[in-house]
Amino acid sequence: MPKVSVVLTSYNHENFLKESIESILNQTLKDFECYIIDDCSTDNSWDIIEKYSKKDKRIIAIRHKKNIGGIIEPNLINKLKGEYFCIAHCDDKWEKEKLKKQVEYMDNHKEVAACFTWIKLINEKGEEIDSNNGKTYTNFNIKDKSRYEFLNHFFYNGNCLCHPSVMLRTKVQKEENLYANGLGAIPDLYRWIKLSLKHKIYIYEEKLACFRVRENAKNTSGYNENNLIRYHFDLLPALSLYKNIKDDEFLKIFPEAKEYVVDGKINIPYALARLCIDKVKIKPYILFGLLLIYEEIQDSKKREELEKLYNYSKRSFTTETGKYDLFNIINHDMILNTSVFFDDGMGFSEDNKINIRTLLKENKFKIVFSDINKNVMSLRVDPDELRARSFKNLKIYINGQEVEYNTNDSIVKDEILYFLTTDPICSIDYKGVVNTVEVIGETNLIGEEELIKLLKEKYQKKSIFNFFKRKRQK
C-alpha cells in the first residue's frame, strides 16, 4: 500500500504539464501513487501524460471522454490507497521534499487532519514573484492558527490556505466528503471551513509548493467577471456550514459575539446573523443573516426569546428585509433625493434641512414636507442630488400656495427645465413661517451626450464642450 495518494488535475496546460509531473516524480519520498486525471484536454496534454505513465508504474492515467469541469469525484476518492492524500494542479509544482516533510509531521501528530505549507508565487516563466504582485493571492503564507482562529479568519477574510500545498488524511477526506459540486469561485473556502469545524489543521511554515499566477487572470480562481459574479453565490453554501458550529464552541470562534450574551444567555443563530449583517455587511452575508433570523422566528418559543433578549420582533424583521436591496431591485436613477434648506438668518446648512427619498413612478412625483413649523428668511429646494435632470411642470407650494423660484445653472427648452449641473437648486424668496412644502412635477435624467449638447448650446464655448469630450474619452 502506498504511503501517499497524489491526484494531479490536467486540462490544457501542455506548456507546464511536464514540469508539474516531474516535480512529483522527483520527490525524495518515493512511496506514492499518482493519479493524473485529464479533463478531455484539446491540446497535447494527453500525449505528454501517456509518455510518463508508460515509464512509471506509480502513475494511473485517466482521460475523461468529455470535459466535465470537476475532477475530484467520490468514486475517485474511494480508489485512493494511500494513508495520505495530496492534490496537485498541472500548472503548479512542488519542491522535492514536500511529501517527505509533510509525512514526517503527520506521522508524529495524529491529532492533525491536514497539513498545509507556505508557497512560492511564480509567473508563467516559473520565476518567483513578490506576493504583493499576486493580487488575489497575497495571503497564503500566514502563521499557524488554532481551529477556532481559522474559522474566524475564513468568516471575515476568506481563504488563506493553498489547495496544492495540502496533505490530508485520506480517511478524513472520505468521511467528510470535502469536495462540493458546483462551486466554481471559492471551492477551497468551503472545504476548509467544513474540515475545520471538526478537525485540527496545521501550516508547515516553509515554501514547499509553487503556485503559478497566470496572465490575464487565467487561473481557475482568477479575478475575472464570471468569478466575481459566482463568488457571491458560492458564499451562501460556504456560510451555511457555520450553522453546524457546536453551541459550546461558538464564542470560542467568535469572541466578539459576547455583546449578544444577555443575562448569561445567547441565541446563536441570531448572533451569527448579526455578525453577518452588522459586521461584514456585504449582500450574501446579509441575505444569509436574514435567512437565519427568518428560520428562528418561525418557532414561537425562539421568537419569544428574541424579543426578550434583544427586543427583536417580527416587525423588526420585516423592517430589515425592506432595508437592504439585496437583489438590486431599485435602480438609483428611479430615486429622487429631494431636500429643503431653511435660512433662519444664519444661512443655509446641512444642519437645517429636511430630506425625502421618493421612488418615481412613470417619472412623476409629488413630495410633501409637512409639520415643518419654521420661521425663515428664505429657503431653497434641491430637487435631486448627484444627477443631472430635466423637469416638466416643476411646481413648488409653500403652505398650499404656489411660489416662484430661481434656478442655478439651467436652460429652458420647449417648456422643459434642464439643470446643467448635478446639484440643482431652486431658490425661493420667502419670509415667514413655513408649515408645508410641496414639490410636484415630472423628471428625466439627462444623458451625457444630451448634457454636452445643452452646455454647448447655452454657453457657446468650445472649451466647455472639449472638457466634457476629454472626460468621456478617459
Backbone torsions as a table, in degrees:
resi	resn	phi	psi	omega
1	MET	NA	129.4	179.6
2	PRO	-69.4	150.5	178.3
3	LYS	-71.4	-38.3	-174.3
4	VAL	-129.8	140.0	169.4
5	SER	-107.6	121.9	179.2
6	VAL	-108.0	134.2	173.3
7	VAL	-116.6	120.1	178.2
8	LEU	-107.1	119.3	179.6
9	THR	-89.3	139.7	-175.6
10	SER	-136.0	130.8	170.8
11	TYR	-160.7	107.3	171.6
12	ASN	54.6	43.2	177.3
13	HIS	-125.5	47.3	-175.6
14	GLU	-58.6	-29.4	-178.1
15	ASN	-70.0	-22.9	-177.0
16	PHE	-113.8	-11.7	-170.0
17	LEU	-62.0	-44.2	-178.8
18	LYS	-59.7	-46.0	-179.7
19	GLU	-63.3	-37.7	-179.6
20	SER	-68.0	-47.5	-179.7
21	ILE	-61.4	-44.4	-176.7
22	GLU	-68.5	-29.1	177.4
23	SER	-67.5	-24.1	175.6
24	ILE	-82.8	-48.8	-177.0
25	LEU	-65.1	-25.2	-178.2
26	ASN	-92.1	13.2	176.9
27	GLN	-61.7	144.1	178.1
28	THR	-68.1	-28.1	171.6
29	LEU	-86.2	121.4	-173.0
30	LYS	-100.2	-11.1	-172.1
31	ASP	-86.3	79.2	179.2
32	PHE	-151.7	159.0	167.9
33	GLU	-109.3	151.7	-176.3
34	CYS	-134.0	108.9	172.6
35	TYR	-85.8	124.4	173.0
36	ILE	-110.6	114.4	-175.7
37	ILE	-107.8	111.8	179.4
38	ASP	-98.5	123.4	-174.7
39	ASP	-89.9	56.0	176.8
40	CYS	59.0	54.3	178.1
41	SER	-61.2	147.3	178.8
42	THR	-102.4	0.0	176.0
43	ASP	-101.0	-152.2	-176.8
44	ASN	-92.7	17.1	-176.7
45	SER	-57.0	-45.1	-175.3
46	TRP	-65.2	-37.5	177.4
47	ASP	-61.4	-40.8	179.1
48	ILE	-65.9	-43.4	-178.8
49	ILE	-62.4	-43.8	-177.9
50	GLU	-62.8	-37.5	179.1
51	LYS	-61.2	-41.7	179.2
52	TYR	-72.7	-38.9	-176.9
53	SER	-67.4	-28.6	178.5
54	LYS	-74.0	-24.0	-177.9
55	LYS	-93.1	-27.1	-173.6
56	ASP	-125.6	116.2	-176.0
57	LYS	-69.8	-13.3	178.0
58	ARG	-73.1	-15.1	-176.8
59	ILE	-90.5	127.7	171.3
60	ILE	-113.0	108.4	-174.8
61	ALA	-97.4	131.2	-179.7
62	ILE	-131.4	130.5	179.2
63	ARG	-117.8	125.1	176.1
64	HIS	-71.8	142.5	178.6
65	LYS	-73.3	-24.1	175.0
66	LYS	-143.7	157.3	-179.5
67	ASN	-73.3	122.4	-177.5
68	ILE	-113.3	-7.1	175.9
69	GLY	84.8	-46.7	178.9
70	GLY	-105.2	139.1	-174.6
71	ILE	-114.0	-34.0	-176.2
72	ILE	-85.4	91.0	-179.5
73	GLU	-105.1	155.7	179.8
74	PRO	-55.3	-37.2	-179.1
75	ASN	-65.9	-29.1	175.3
76	LEU	-74.2	-45.2	-180.0
77	ILE	-57.6	-39.8	-178.7
78	ASN	-66.5	-19.1	178.6
79	LYS	-82.3	-18.3	-173.8
80	LEU	-65.8	134.3	-175.8
81	LYS	-105.6	-14.3	-174.8
82	GLY	-74.7	153.9	174.3
83	GLU	-67.2	-31.8	179.9
84	TYR	-120.1	154.0	-177.0
85	PHE	-126.8	130.7	176.8
86	CYS	-127.1	148.3	178.1
87	ILE	-114.0	143.6	176.0
88	ALA	-140.4	152.3	178.1
89	HIS	-117.6	147.9	-168.0
90	CYS	-74.3	-0.9	172.4
91	ASP	-108.3	3.0	177.3
92	ASP	-109.5	178.2	177.3
93	LYS	-155.0	166.1	-178.1
94	TRP	-116.7	152.9	167.7
95	GLU	-75.3	155.8	-170.0
96	LYS	-60.6	-31.5	-174.2
97	GLU	-100.8	14.8	-178.0
98	LYS	-57.3	-57.7	-176.2
99	LEU	-62.8	-41.9	-178.0
100	LYS	-60.1	-48.8	-176.5
101	LYS	-68.8	-37.1	179.3
102	GLN	-70.4	-41.2	178.2
103	VAL	-61.2	-44.4	179.3
104	GLU	-59.6	-42.1	179.7
105	TYR	-66.9	-47.2	-177.3
106	MET	-64.5	-37.4	178.0
107	ASP	-62.5	-32.8	-177.1
108	ASN	-93.1	-3.3	-178.7
109	HIS	-136.3	79.5	-175.7
110	LYS	-64.2	-21.5	-178.1
111	GLU	-77.2	-10.9	-177.6
112	VAL	-93.6	128.4	-177.9
113	ALA	-91.2	-25.0	-177.8
114	ALA	-150.3	141.4	178.9
115	CYS	-122.5	120.5	176.2
116	PHE	-104.1	161.7	175.5
117	THR	-123.9	165.5	167.8
118	TRP	-69.9	166.7	-176.8
119	ILE	-133.9	160.3	166.7
120	LYS	-101.5	135.2	170.7
121	LEU	-88.6	129.1	179.2
122	ILE	-126.1	155.3	178.2
123	ASN	-93.7	-171.2	-176.1
124	GLU	-66.3	-20.7	177.9
125	LYS	-88.8	-1.8	-179.0
126	GLY	86.7	7.6	-179.5
127	GLU	-84.9	137.5	178.6
128	GLU	-68.6	136.8	179.3
129	ILE	-120.1	156.4	179.4
130	ASP	-67.4	142.4	-176.4
131	SER	-61.3	-27.9	179.5
132	ASN	-68.5	-20.4	177.3
133	ASN	-87.4	-5.2	-178.3
134	GLY	-80.9	-8.0	177.9
135	LYS	58.7	-98.1	-176.5
136	THR	-75.2	-7.3	-177.5
137	TYR	-111.7	62.3	-174.1
138	THR	-110.8	-6.0	-168.6
139	ASN	-125.7	25.4	-178.7
140	PHE	-80.0	-26.0	-176.1
141	ASN	-98.0	74.9	-178.5
142	ILE	-112.9	165.8	178.2
143	LYS	-71.8	153.8	176.8
144	ASP	-62.1	149.9	-178.5
145	LYS	-134.2	168.0	171.7
146	SER	-75.5	165.1	178.7
147	ARG	-58.2	-40.3	-179.6
148	TYR	-66.9	-40.4	-179.9
149	GLU	-66.1	-38.2	176.8
150	PHE	-61.5	-45.4	-179.0
151	LEU	-63.0	-37.2	176.5
152	ASN	-66.1	-43.5	179.9
153	HIS	-62.2	-46.0	180.0
154	PHE	-58.1	-40.5	-176.5
155	PHE	-64.4	-45.6	-174.3
156	TYR	-92.6	-30.0	-169.9
157	ASN	-120.6	-7.1	-179.5
158	GLY	84.2	-162.0	-174.3
159	ASN	-71.2	146.1	176.6
160	CYS	-139.0	13.2	-176.1
161	LEU	-122.8	130.4	-175.7
162	CYS	-87.4	119.5	-175.4
163	HIS	-54.8	-49.5	-178.3
164	PRO	-66.4	-2.9	178.1
165	SER	-96.2	-8.8	-168.7
166	VAL	-79.1	147.8	164.4
167	MET	-126.6	118.9	-177.5
168	LEU	-109.0	149.0	167.3
169	ARG	-70.2	124.4	-175.9
170	THR	-59.3	-35.4	178.6
171	LYS	-61.0	-42.5	179.4
172	VAL	-65.6	-43.6	178.5
173	GLN	-57.1	-44.3	-178.7
174	LYS	-68.6	-38.9	-178.3
175	GLU	-71.7	-38.4	-173.4
176	GLU	-91.7	-16.4	-179.8
177	ASN	48.1	66.5	-170.7
178	LEU	-74.7	-15.4	-174.9
179	TYR	-95.8	109.5	179.1
180	ALA	-90.9	138.2	177.6
181	ASN	-79.0	140.1	171.3
182	GLY	95.4	-0.6	177.8
183	LEU	-97.6	112.0	-174.1
184	GLY	-102.5	-21.1	-174.5
185	ALA	-98.7	-44.8	-175.4
186	ILE	-133.9	52.1	178.4
187	PRO	-63.2	-32.3	179.9
188	ASP	-64.2	-42.7	179.5
189	LEU	-58.1	-44.0	179.1
190	TYR	-58.3	-49.0	-173.8
191	ARG	-70.8	-31.7	-178.7
192	TRP	-77.7	-30.7	172.3
193	ILE	-64.2	-48.8	-178.7
194	LYS	-59.8	-41.0	178.9
195	LEU	-65.3	-45.0	-173.6
196	SER	-73.6	-17.2	177.2
197	LEU	-63.2	-25.2	-177.4
198	LYS	-123.2	-24.3	-166.7
199	HIS	-126.9	152.1	176.4
200	LYS	-83.7	138.4	173.8
201	ILE	-121.1	165.4	-175.3
202	TYR	-141.8	143.2	175.2
203	ILE	-107.4	117.3	175.9
204	TYR	-81.8	112.3	-169.2
205	GLU	-83.3	64.4	174.8
206	GLU	-150.0	140.7	-176.9
207	LYS	-79.2	95.9	-175.7
208	LEU	-111.7	-2.6	176.7
209	ALA	-131.7	150.7	179.0
210	CYS	-116.1	122.1	-179.6
211	PHE	-105.6	121.8	-174.8
212	ARG	-90.0	123.3	177.4
213	VAL	-93.1	113.5	-175.4
214	ARG	-81.2	153.8	176.4
215	GLU	-71.9	151.3	177.7
216	ASN	56.6	34.2	174.6
217	ALA	55.5	42.5	-178.6
218	LYS	-81.7	-8.8	175.5
219	ASN	-60.9	149.8	177.6
220	THR	-55.0	-36.2	-179.9
221	SER	-97.7	17.2	-175.2
222	GLY	-65.2	158.4	-179.7
223	TYR	-80.7	100.1	178.3
224	ASN	-144.8	174.0	-173.2
225	GLU	-59.5	-48.1	-176.8
226	ASN	-64.8	-41.8	179.8
227	ASN	-66.5	-35.8	179.1
228	LEU	-65.0	-37.6	178.4
229	ILE	-69.4	-50.1	-175.6
230	ARG	-71.3	-23.2	176.9
231	TYR	-54.3	-41.5	-176.8
232	HIS	-69.9	-28.0	172.7
233	PHE	-76.0	-46.3	-176.0
234	ASP	-57.6	-27.8	179.9
235	LEU	-61.2	-33.2	-175.1
236	LEU	-63.9	-52.5	176.1
237	PRO	-64.5	-31.1	177.5
238	ALA	-66.9	-46.1	178.8
239	LEU	-64.8	-33.0	-178.8
240	SER	-60.0	-24.9	178.4
241	LEU	-62.7	-27.7	-179.0
242	TYR	-69.0	-12.6	175.2
243	LYS	-69.0	-15.6	-177.9
244	ASN	-91.8	5.2	178.3
245	ILE	-64.0	135.6	176.5
246	LYS	-69.8	144.0	-176.3
247	ASP	-54.9	-40.8	-176.0
248	ASP	-77.8	-2.6	179.2
249	GLU	-108.0	-10.2	-172.8
250	PHE	-58.4	-49.9	-178.0
251	LEU	-73.7	-18.6	174.0
252	LYS	-73.3	-34.5	177.9
253	ILE	-79.1	-41.5	-177.9
254	PHE	-122.9	74.2	179.4
255	PRO	-61.2	-24.5	179.5
256	GLU	-68.9	-12.6	179.7
257	ALA	-81.1	4.7	178.2
258	LYS	-60.6	-22.8	179.6
259	GLU	-66.2	-15.4	178.7
260	TYR	-97.0	8.0	173.3
261	VAL	-87.6	120.6	-178.8
262	VAL	-124.4	120.6	-178.7
263	ASP	52.4	40.2	177.1
264	GLY	78.5	5.0	-178.3
265	LYS	-120.2	151.0	178.4
266	ILE	-145.2	136.6	170.5
267	ASN	-94.1	105.7	-170.8
268	ILE	-64.7	-46.4	177.8
269	PRO	-58.0	-39.4	178.6
270	TYR	-67.1	-41.9	179.4
271	ALA	-63.0	-42.6	177.6
272	LEU	-63.6	-40.0	178.0
273	ALA	-61.5	-42.5	-178.5
274	ARG	-66.9	-35.1	175.3
275	LEU	-61.3	-41.9	179.9
276	CYS	-65.3	-47.6	-172.3
277	ILE	-77.8	-44.5	-171.2
278	ASP	-94.8	-26.8	-176.0
279	LYS	-98.2	-48.8	-176.7
280	VAL	-84.4	-49.4	168.7
281	LYS	71.2	15.2	173.8
282	ILE	-99.8	157.8	-165.1
283	LYS	-58.6	-44.8	178.9
284	PRO	-61.8	-36.7	177.3
285	TYR	-66.4	-43.3	179.3
286	ILE	-62.1	-44.1	178.3
287	LEU	-60.7	-46.0	178.8
288	PHE	-61.2	-42.7	179.3
289	GLY	-62.3	-43.5	179.0
290	LEU	-64.3	-38.3	178.0
291	LEU	-65.7	-36.5	176.2
292	LEU	-61.0	-46.5	-179.1
293	ILE	-66.9	-38.8	178.3
294	TYR	-57.0	-44.1	178.7
295	GLU	-62.3	-38.1	-179.2
296	GLU	-66.2	-43.5	-173.7
297	ILE	-77.1	-2.8	174.2
298	GLN	-75.6	-19.7	179.8
299	ASP	-100.2	124.9	-174.2
300	SER	-61.5	-38.8	-179.6
301	LYS	-67.8	-41.8	179.1
302	LYS	-69.0	-34.1	177.7
303	ARG	-64.1	-42.3	177.1
304	GLU	-64.4	-37.1	179.4
305	GLU	-64.6	-41.9	179.1
306	LEU	-63.2	-39.7	178.8
307	GLU	-67.2	-39.7	-178.2
308	LYS	-70.4	-46.0	-175.7
309	LEU	-78.0	-41.0	-168.4
310	TYR	-125.0	4.8	-176.6
311	ASN	53.9	40.6	-177.2
312	TYR	-112.9	120.9	-174.3
313	SER	-118.4	-179.9	174.1
314	LYS	-59.6	-38.3	178.2
315	ARG	-64.8	-37.4	176.3
316	SER	-59.6	-40.4	-178.1
317	PHE	-67.2	-47.0	-179.2
318	THR	-65.3	-28.7	174.6
319	THR	-65.3	-43.0	179.9
320	GLU	-66.6	-39.6	-178.5
321	THR	-66.9	-20.3	175.5
322	GLY	-93.4	-2.5	-175.4
323	LYS	-88.5	-36.3	-172.5
324	TYR	-106.5	119.7	178.5
325	ASP	-84.3	77.1	-171.5
326	LEU	-70.9	-24.6	-175.6
327	PHE	-112.5	20.4	177.6
328	ASN	51.8	46.0	179.5
329	ILE	-69.9	-40.7	-175.5
330	ILE	-94.3	114.4	170.6
331	ASN	-76.9	127.3	-174.8
332	HIS	-63.4	-16.8	173.9
333	ASP	-70.6	-15.1	178.4
334	MET	-84.6	-5.3	-176.5
335	ILE	-103.1	131.2	172.1
336	LEU	-104.7	118.7	-176.7
337	ASN	-104.6	90.7	-169.3
338	THR	-102.6	136.2	-179.7
339	SER	-128.6	147.8	171.3
340	VAL	-118.0	125.9	178.5
341	PHE	-106.6	140.4	-178.7
342	PHE	-117.7	131.8	175.1
343	ASP	-104.0	108.3	179.6
344	ASP	-98.8	20.7	-179.0
345	GLY	111.3	-9.6	-179.7
346	MET	-109.7	7.8	-178.2
347	GLY	87.0	175.2	-180.0
348	PHE	-84.0	142.5	177.8
349	SER	-154.2	161.4	177.9
350	GLU	-64.4	-23.8	-178.8
351	ASP	-77.3	-13.6	-176.2
352	ASN	-124.5	60.4	178.4
353	LYS	-145.9	162.7	170.7
354	ILE	-127.4	151.0	-172.3
355	ASN	-135.5	141.9	175.2
356	ILE	-135.0	130.6	173.3
357	ARG	-96.3	128.9	-176.2
358	THR	-123.3	132.2	174.5
359	LEU	-85.3	117.1	-176.5
360	LEU	-71.3	142.7	174.6
361	LYS	-125.8	113.7	-176.1
362	GLU	55.3	33.3	175.4
363	ASN	67.3	8.5	178.2
364	LYS	-101.0	151.8	-178.6
365	PHE	-149.6	152.5	171.4
366	LYS	-143.7	112.0	-173.6
367	ILE	-117.0	126.0	-177.2
368	VAL	-120.0	118.1	172.5
369	PHE	-97.9	113.8	-174.2
370	SER	-119.4	168.4	177.3
371	ASP	53.8	43.9	-177.3
372	ILE	-81.2	-56.0	177.6
373	ASN	52.8	58.1	178.5
374	LYS	-123.2	137.2	174.0
375	ASN	-93.1	115.7	-169.3
376	VAL	-123.9	159.3	173.1
377	MET	-92.4	-30.2	176.3
378	SER	-167.9	172.0	176.0
379	LEU	-152.9	168.2	177.5
380	ARG	-142.8	152.1	176.7
381	VAL	-118.3	124.2	172.5
382	ASP	-100.3	104.9	-173.9
383	PRO	-61.4	-29.6	179.8
384	ASP	-158.8	170.9	178.0
385	GLU	-129.4	137.8	169.5
386	LEU	70.3	12.7	176.1
387	ARG	-138.6	136.2	174.8
388	ALA	-79.5	126.1	-174.9
389	ARG	-133.7	157.4	169.3
390	SER	-111.9	151.8	-177.7
391	PHE	-132.3	138.7	175.5
392	LYS	-117.5	134.0	179.4
393	ASN	56.0	42.3	179.1
394	LEU	-75.4	115.1	-179.1
395	LYS	-126.5	144.7	179.6
396	ILE	-126.4	132.3	179.4
397	TYR	-121.1	136.2	173.5
398	ILE	-118.5	123.6	-177.8
399	ASN	53.9	35.4	176.7
400	GLY	86.3	-4.3	-179.3
401	GLN	-109.2	131.8	178.7
402	GLU	-67.1	138.2	-179.3
403	VAL	-123.7	155.5	174.9
404	GLU	-84.7	156.9	-179.5
405	TYR	-146.3	155.5	173.8
406	ASN	-109.9	145.4	-177.9
407	THR	-112.7	156.5	173.0
408	ASN	-82.3	-152.9	-170.2
409	ASP	-46.6	102.4	-174.3
410	SER	-155.4	169.7	177.6
411	ILE	-149.0	145.0	178.9
412	VAL	-111.9	127.9	177.5
413	LYS	-137.8	127.5	177.8
414	ASP	51.5	43.8	177.1
415	GLU	65.5	17.9	176.2
416	ILE	-113.0	130.7	180.0
417	LEU	-90.8	117.7	179.9
418	TYR	-106.1	120.0	172.8
419	PHE	-88.1	124.9	-178.9
420	LEU	-96.7	38.0	-178.3
421	THR	-152.5	156.5	175.8
422	THR	-90.8	8.3	177.3
423	ASP	-129.6	67.6	-176.8
424	PRO	-68.0	139.4	-177.2
425	ILE	-135.6	133.9	171.4
426	CYS	-114.5	109.4	-177.9
427	SER	-91.4	136.4	-174.8
428	ILE	-127.4	124.9	178.0
429	ASP	-86.8	95.2	-176.4
430	TYR	-142.5	131.1	176.7
431	LYS	-122.9	135.8	178.7
432	GLY	133.6	-167.1	-177.8
433	VAL	-85.3	130.2	177.1
434	VAL	-107.9	121.6	176.6
435	ASN	-103.7	-42.1	179.7
436	THR	-136.9	147.0	171.7
437	VAL	-129.2	128.6	-179.8
438	GLU	-123.6	131.2	-179.5
439	VAL	-123.4	124.0	-179.8
440	ILE	-132.7	160.9	176.9
441	GLY	155.2	-166.5	174.7
442	GLU	-127.2	148.9	-175.6
443	THR	-143.9	152.6	173.0
444	ASN	-141.0	150.6	173.4
445	LEU	-71.5	149.6	174.3
446	ILE	-101.3	118.2	178.7
447	GLY	-71.3	164.8	-175.4
448	GLU	-62.8	-42.7	-179.8
449	GLU	-61.8	-43.6	-179.3
450	GLU	-66.9	-38.7	180.0
451	LEU	-63.2	-42.8	178.1
452	ILE	-61.3	-42.6	-179.4
453	LYS	-63.6	-42.8	-179.7
454	LEU	-67.5	-40.5	178.1
455	LEU	-62.7	-43.1	179.7
456	LYS	-64.3	-40.0	-179.4
457	GLU	-65.9	-39.9	-177.4
458	LYS	-74.9	-45.6	-171.5
459	TYR	-98.3	-21.8	-179.4
460	GLN	52.0	41.1	179.2
461	LYS	-122.1	117.8	-178.6
462	LYS	-62.4	-28.4	-177.5
463	SER	-61.9	-41.1	179.1
464	ILE	-66.6	-45.0	179.4
465	PHE	-59.6	-45.2	-178.5
466	ASN	-66.4	-33.9	178.2
467	PHE	-60.1	-48.1	-179.7
468	PHE	-69.0	-34.4	178.0
469	LYS	-62.8	-44.4	178.9
470	ARG	-65.0	-40.1	-179.5
471	LYS	-61.7	-41.9	179.9
472	ARG	-65.2	-40.8	-178.5
473	GLN	-64.2	-33.4	179.5
474	LYS	-64.9	NA	NA
